[in-house]
Amino acid sequence: MRFVATIHVRPRREVRDPQGDAVAGALRSIGLAVDGVRVGKEIVVRFDAANEGAARETTTTMGKELLANPVVEDFTVELRADG
């Protein structure tokens, strides 16, 4: 089966986010009231797997071993069948 995974990587809550602070400051400077901003990244991957369970295992491996730094980042995965 073909799957599409969207992997969201964000700084952990306890880790300072300088990019988020800069974006929040810029938004405030144009008159928008924001309490805070966290900046992360989104990675979209298309791949084949035998079933949904295998696909979830694959995306967990992607996140843990390459896409997210476990010391300072968390990740979540959205998974769907492609076609």
N, CA, C and O atoms as a GROMACS GRO file, in nm:
protein
  332
    1MET      N    1   0.084  -0.119   0.000
    1MET     CA    2   0.000   0.000   0.000
    1MET      C    3   0.088   0.124   0.000
    1MET      O    4   0.200   0.124   0.052
    2ARG      N    5   0.036   0.229  -0.058
    2ARG     CA    6   0.106   0.357  -0.062
    2ARG      C    7   0.049   0.447   0.047
    2ARG      O    8  -0.073   0.454   0.066
    3PHE      N    9   0.137   0.515   0.119
    3PHE     CA   10   0.097   0.605   0.228
    3PHE      C   11   0.161   0.742   0.211
    3PHE      O   12   0.264   0.757   0.146
    4VAL      N   13   0.096   0.840   0.270
    4VAL     CA   14   0.152   0.974   0.281
    4VAL      C   15   0.156   1.007   0.430
    4VAL      O   16   0.055   1.001   0.499
    5ALA      N   17   0.274   1.042   0.477
    5ALA     CA   18   0.291   1.082   0.617
    5ALA      C   19   0.331   1.229   0.622
    5ALA      O   20   0.418   1.273   0.548
    6THR      N   21   0.265   1.303   0.709
    6THR     CA   22   0.305   1.440   0.736
    6THR      C   23   0.360   1.439   0.878
    6THR      O   24   0.290   1.409   0.974
    7ILE      N   25   0.488   1.472   0.889
    7ILE     CA   26   0.558   1.469   1.018
    7ILE      C   27   0.582   1.612   1.062
    7ILE      O   28   0.649   1.689   0.994
    8HIS      N   29   0.525   1.647   1.177
    8HIS     CA   30   0.539   1.781   1.233
    8HIS      C   31   0.645   1.776   1.342
    8HIS      O   32   0.633   1.699   1.438
    9VAL      N   33   0.748   1.857   1.328
    9VAL     CA   34   0.857   1.863   1.426
    9VAL      C   35   0.855   2.002   1.488
    9VAL      O   36   0.857   2.103   1.418
   10ARG      N   37   0.852   2.005   1.622
   10ARG     CA   38   0.847   2.132   1.694
   10ARG      C   39   0.939   2.128   1.815
   10ARG      O   40   0.968   2.020   1.868
   11PRO      N   41   0.986   2.246   1.858
   11PRO     CA   42   1.066   2.248   1.980
   11PRO      C   43   0.985   2.199   2.099
   11PRO      O   44   0.865   2.225   2.108
   12ARG      N   45   1.050   2.129   2.190
   12ARG     CA   46   0.983   2.086   2.313
   12ARG      C   47   0.938   2.210   2.391
   12ARG      O   48   0.999   2.316   2.381
   13ARG      N   49   0.832   2.194   2.468
   13ARG     CA   50   0.777   2.307   2.544
   13ARG      C   51   0.881   2.374   2.634
   13ARG      O   52   0.884   2.496   2.648
   14GLU      N   53   0.966   2.293   2.694
   14GLU     CA   54   1.063   2.348   2.790
   14GLU      C   55   1.185   2.410   2.724
   14GLU      O   56   1.272   2.464   2.792
   15VAL      N   57   1.194   2.402   2.591
   15VAL     CA   58   1.308   2.456   2.518
   15VAL      C   59   1.270   2.592   2.460
   15VAL      O   60   1.163   2.607   2.400
   16ARG      N   61   1.357   2.689   2.478
   16ARG     CA   62   1.333   2.823   2.423
   16ARG      C   63   1.330   2.814   2.270
   16ARG      O   64   1.404   2.735   2.211
   17ASP      N   65   1.245   2.894   2.208
   17ASP     CA   66   1.229   2.895   2.063
   17ASP      C   67   1.257   3.036   2.010
   17ASP      O   68   1.165   3.116   1.998
   18PRO      N   69   1.383   3.066   1.978
   18PRO     CA   70   1.417   3.201   1.931
   18PRO      C   71   1.342   3.241   1.803
   18PRO      O   72   1.304   3.358   1.788
   19GLN      N   73   1.321   3.147   1.712
   19GLN     CA   74   1.245   3.179   1.590
   19GLN      C   75   1.101   3.215   1.625
   19GLN      O   76   1.046   3.310   1.571
   20GLY      N   77   1.042   3.138   1.714
   20GLY     CA   78   0.906   3.168   1.758
   20GLY      C   79   0.897   3.304   1.826
   20GLY      O   80   0.801   3.378   1.804
   21ASP      N   81   0.997   3.336   1.908
   21ASP     CA   82   1.000   3.467   1.975
   21ASP      C   83   1.007   3.580   1.872
   21ASP      O   84   0.939   3.682   1.886
   22ALA      N   85   1.089   3.562   1.768
   22ALA     CA   86   1.104   3.664   1.664
   22ALA      C   87   0.974   3.681   1.586
   22ALA      O   88   0.933   3.794   1.557
   23VAL      N   89   0.909   3.572   1.552
   23VAL     CA   90   0.782   3.580   1.480
   23VAL      C   91   0.676   3.647   1.567
   23VAL      O   92   0.599   3.730   1.519
   24ALA      N   93   0.671   3.610   1.694
   24ALA     CA   94   0.574   3.671   1.785
   24ALA      C   95   0.596   3.822   1.794
   24ALA      O   96   0.501   3.900   1.791
   25GLY      N   97   0.722   3.863   1.804
   25GLY     CA   98   0.754   4.006   1.810
   25GLY      C   99   0.712   4.078   1.682
   25GLY      O  100   0.660   4.190   1.688
   26ALA      N  101   0.734   4.016   1.568
   26ALA     CA  102   0.696   4.075   1.440
   26ALA      C  103   0.545   4.087   1.428
   26ALA      O  104   0.493   4.188   1.381
   27LEU      N  105   0.473   3.984   1.471
   27LEU     CA  106   0.327   3.989   1.467
   27LEU      C  107   0.274   4.100   1.557
   27LEU      O  108   0.181   4.172   1.520
   28ARG      N  109   0.334   4.115   1.675
   28ARG     CA  110   0.292   4.222   1.766
   28ARG      C  111   0.321   4.359   1.706
   28ARG      O  112   0.244   4.453   1.726
   29SER      N  113   0.433   4.370   1.632
   29SER     CA  114   0.472   4.499   1.574
   29SER      C  115   0.374   4.545   1.466
   29SER      O  116   0.370   4.664   1.435
   30ILE      N  117   0.297   4.454   1.410
   30ILE     CA  118   0.196   4.495   1.311
   30ILE      C  119   0.057   4.498   1.373
   30ILE      O  120  -0.044   4.501   1.303
   31GLY      N  121   0.054   4.498   1.506
   31GLY     CA  122  -0.071   4.520   1.577
   31GLY      C  123  -0.154   4.396   1.607
   31GLY      O  124  -0.272   4.408   1.642
   32LEU      N  125  -0.096   4.278   1.593
   32LEU     CA  126  -0.170   4.156   1.622
   32LEU      C  127  -0.137   4.108   1.762
   32LEU      O  128  -0.021   4.100   1.801
   33ALA      N  129  -0.240   4.075   1.839
   33ALA     CA  130  -0.222   4.031   1.976
   33ALA      C  131  -0.201   3.880   1.977
   33ALA      O  132  -0.294   3.803   1.956
   34VAL      N  133  -0.078   3.838   2.003
   34VAL     CA  134  -0.046   3.696   2.013
   34VAL      C  135   0.020   3.671   2.148
   34VAL      O  136   0.096   3.755   2.197
   35ASP      N  137  -0.009   3.556   2.207
   35ASP     CA  138   0.051   3.520   2.335
   35ASP      C  139   0.186   3.454   2.317
   35ASP      O  140   0.271   3.462   2.406
   36GLY      N  141   0.207   3.389   2.205
   36GLY     CA  142   0.334   3.321   2.181
   36GLY      C  143   0.327   3.245   2.050
   36GLY      O  144   0.219   3.216   1.998
   37VAL      N  145   0.443   3.214   1.998
   37VAL     CA  146   0.453   3.141   1.872
   37VAL      C  147   0.561   3.035   1.886
   37VAL      O  148   0.666   3.060   1.945
   38ARG      N  149   0.535   2.917   1.833
   38ARG     CA  150   0.635   2.810   1.825
   38ARG      C  151   0.655   2.781   1.677
   38ARG      O  152   0.558   2.758   1.605
   39VAL      N  153   0.778   2.781   1.632
   39VAL     CA  154   0.809   2.755   1.491
   39VAL      C  155   0.867   2.616   1.479
   39VAL      O  156   0.956   2.577   1.555
   40GLY      N  157   0.817   2.541   1.384
   40GLY     CA  158   0.865   2.406   1.360
   40GLY      C  159   0.881   2.380   1.213
   40GLY      O  160   0.894   2.473   1.133
   41LYS      N  161   0.879   2.254   1.178
   41LYS     CA  162   0.889   2.218   1.037
   41LYS      C  163   0.791   2.105   1.008
   41LYS      O  164   0.751   2.030   1.097
   42GLU      N  165   0.753   2.096   0.881
   42GLU     CA  166   0.661   1.993   0.835
   42GLU      C  167   0.729   1.918   0.722
   42GLU      O  168   0.777   1.979   0.626
   43ILE      N  169   0.734   1.787   0.732
   43ILE     CA  170   0.795   1.703   0.630
   43ILE      C  171   0.687   1.609   0.578
   43ILE      O  172   0.622   1.540   0.656
   44VAL      N  173   0.668   1.607   0.447
   44VAL     CA  174   0.569   1.519   0.385
   44VAL      C  175   0.644   1.410   0.309
   44VAL      O  176   0.729   1.439   0.224
   45VAL      N  177   0.612   1.284   0.340
   45VAL     CA  178   0.682   1.170   0.282
   45VAL      C  179   0.580   1.074   0.221
   45VAL      O  180   0.481   1.039   0.286
   46ARG      N  181   0.605   1.032   0.098
   46ARG     CA  182   0.524   0.927   0.034
   46ARG      C  183   0.608   0.801   0.030
   46ARG      O  184   0.726   0.804  -0.006
   47PHE      N  185   0.547   0.689   0.068
   47PHE     CA  186   0.623   0.564   0.073
   47PHE      C  187   0.528   0.445   0.071
   47PHE      O  188   0.408   0.459   0.091
   48ASP      N  189   0.585   0.328   0.047
   48ASP     CA  190   0.508   0.204   0.047
   48ASP      C  191   0.531   0.128   0.177
   48ASP      O  192   0.642   0.126   0.231
   49ALA      N  193   0.425   0.065   0.225
   49ALA     CA  194   0.433  -0.022   0.342
   49ALA      C  195   0.327  -0.130   0.327
   49ALA      O  196   0.228  -0.113   0.255
   50ALA      N  197   0.348  -0.241   0.395
   50ALA     CA  198   0.257  -0.355   0.384
   50ALA      C  199   0.117  -0.324   0.436
   50ALA      O  200   0.017  -0.371   0.381
   51ASN      N  201   0.110  -0.242   0.544
   51ASN     CA  202  -0.019  -0.209   0.605
   51ASN      C  203  -0.001  -0.084   0.692
   51ASN      O  204   0.109  -0.030   0.701
   52GLU      N  205  -0.108  -0.039   0.754
   52GLU     CA  206  -0.102   0.083   0.834
   52GLU      C  207  -0.007   0.069   0.953
   52GLU      O  208   0.064   0.164   0.987
   53GLY      N  209  -0.008  -0.046   1.016
   53GLY     CA  210   0.082  -0.067   1.130
   53GLY      C  211   0.228  -0.054   1.090
   53GLY      O  212   0.306   0.010   1.160
   54ALA      N  213   0.264  -0.114   0.978
   54ALA     CA  214   0.402  -0.104   0.929
   54ALA      C  215   0.435   0.040   0.890
   54ALA      O  216   0.547   0.086   0.911
   55ALA      N  217   0.337   0.109   0.835
   55ALA     CA  218   0.359   0.249   0.796
   55ALA      C  219   0.382   0.335   0.920
   55ALA      O  220   0.469   0.422   0.919
   56ARG      N  221   0.305   0.312   1.025
   56ARG     CA  222   0.325   0.389   1.150
   56ARG      C  223   0.463   0.360   1.210
   56ARG      O  224   0.530   0.451   1.259
   57GLU      N  225   0.503   0.236   1.207
   57GLU     CA  226   0.636   0.200   1.258
   57GLU      C  227   0.745   0.271   1.176
   57GLU      O  228   0.843   0.321   1.233
   58THR      N  229   0.728   0.275   1.047
   58THR     CA  230   0.825   0.342   0.960
   58THR      C  231   0.834   0.491   0.991
   58THR      O  232   0.943   0.547   0.999
   59THR      N  233   0.718   0.556   1.008
   59THR     CA  234   0.721   0.700   1.035
   59THR      C  235   0.779   0.729   1.174
   59THR      O  236   0.843   0.832   1.193
   60THR      N  237   0.757   0.642   1.269
   60THR     CA  238   0.818   0.659   1.401
   60THR      C  239   0.970   0.651   1.390
   60THR      O  240   1.042   0.730   1.452
   61THR      N  241   1.018   0.557   1.311
   61THR     CA  242   1.162   0.546   1.289
   61THR      C  243   1.216   0.672   1.223
   61THR      O  244   1.321   0.724   1.262
   62MET      N  245   1.144   0.722   1.123
   62MET     CA  246   1.186   0.846   1.055
   62MET      C  247   1.202   0.960   1.156
   62MET      O  248   1.304   1.029   1.157
   63GLY      N  249   1.101   0.977   1.240
   63GLY     CA  250   1.104   1.086   1.337
   63GLY      C  251   1.212   1.070   1.441
   63GLY      O  252   1.286   1.164   1.469
   64LYS      N  253   1.222   0.951   1.498
   64LYS     CA  254   1.317   0.928   1.608
   64LYS      C  255   1.462   0.928   1.561
   64LYS      O  256   1.550   0.978   1.632
   65GLU      N  257   1.489   0.872   1.444
   65GLU     CA  258   1.627   0.852   1.403
   65GLU      C  259   1.684   0.959   1.311
   65GLU      O  260   1.805   0.968   1.293
   66LEU      N  261   1.596   1.042   1.252
   66LEU     CA  262   1.650   1.139   1.158
   66LEU      C  263   1.584   1.276   1.164
   66LEU      O  264   1.655   1.377   1.171
   67LEU      N  265   1.454   1.283   1.163
   67LEU     CA  266   1.386   1.410   1.141
   67LEU      C  267   1.376   1.500   1.263
   67LEU      O  268   1.370   1.622   1.249
   68ALA      N  269   1.376   1.443   1.382
   68ALA     CA  270   1.366   1.522   1.505
   68ALA      C  271   1.486   1.495   1.594
   68ALA      O  272   1.531   1.381   1.606
   69ASN      N  273   1.535   1.600   1.657
   69ASN     CA  274   1.640   1.586   1.757
   69ASN      C  275   1.571   1.560   1.891
   69ASN      O  276   1.510   1.651   1.946
   70PRO      N  277   1.580   1.439   1.943
   70PRO     CA  278   1.502   1.403   2.063
   70PRO      C  279   1.538   1.484   2.187
   70PRO      O  280   1.461   1.484   2.284
   71VAL      N  281   1.650   1.550   2.188
   71VAL     CA  282   1.690   1.631   2.303
   71VAL      C  283   1.608   1.759   2.311
   71VAL      O  284   1.571   1.802   2.420
   72VAL      N  285   1.578   1.820   2.196
   72VAL     CA  286   1.512   1.950   2.196
   72VAL      C  287   1.382   1.956   2.115
   72VAL      O  288   1.316   2.059   2.115
   73GLU      N  289   1.345   1.846   2.047
   73GLU     CA  290   1.227   1.849   1.961
   73GLU      C  291   1.134   1.730   1.987
   73GLU      O  292   1.177   1.622   2.026
   74ASP      N  293   1.006   1.754   1.965
   74ASP     CA  294   0.904   1.650   1.964
   74ASP      C  295   0.850   1.641   1.822
   74ASP      O  296   0.864   1.734   1.743
   75PHE      N  297   0.788   1.527   1.790
   75PHE     CA  298   0.725   1.515   1.659
   75PHE      C  299   0.592   1.442   1.671
   75PHE      O  300   0.571   1.361   1.761
   76THR      N  301   0.504   1.474   1.577
   76THR     CA  302   0.378   1.403   1.563
   76THR      C  303   0.364   1.363   1.417
   76THR      O  304   0.427   1.422   1.329
   77VAL      N  305   0.281   1.262   1.393
   77VAL     CA  306   0.265   1.210   1.258
   77VAL      C  307   0.118   1.204   1.220
   77VAL      O  308   0.035   1.158   1.298
   78GLU      N  309   0.086   1.252   1.101
   78GLU     CA  310  -0.044   1.231   1.039
   78GLU      C  311  -0.020   1.133   0.926
   78GLU      O  312   0.068   1.155   0.843
   79LEU      N  313  -0.096   1.028   0.921
   79LEU     CA  314  -0.075   0.923   0.820
   79LEU      C  315  -0.205   0.897   0.747
   79LEU      O  316  -0.311   0.888   0.808
   80ARG      N  317  -0.195   0.884   0.616
   80ARG     CA  318  -0.314   0.848   0.537
   80ARG      C  319  -0.273   0.761   0.419
   80ARG      O  320  -0.161   0.770   0.369
   81ALA      N  321  -0.366   0.679   0.377
   81ALA     CA  322  -0.343   0.598   0.257
   81ALA      C  323  -0.346   0.692   0.136
   81ALA      O  324  -0.426   0.786   0.133
   82ASP      N  325  -0.261   0.667   0.039
   82ASP     CA  326  -0.251   0.751  -0.080
   82ASP      C  327  -0.315   0.678  -0.198
   82ASP      O  328  -0.252   0.594  -0.262
   83GLY      N  329  -0.440   0.711  -0.224
   83GLY     CA  330  -0.508   0.653  -0.339
   83GLY      C  331  -0.565   0.523  -0.308
   83GLY      O  332  -0.627   0.460  -0.394
   0.00000   0.00000   0.00000
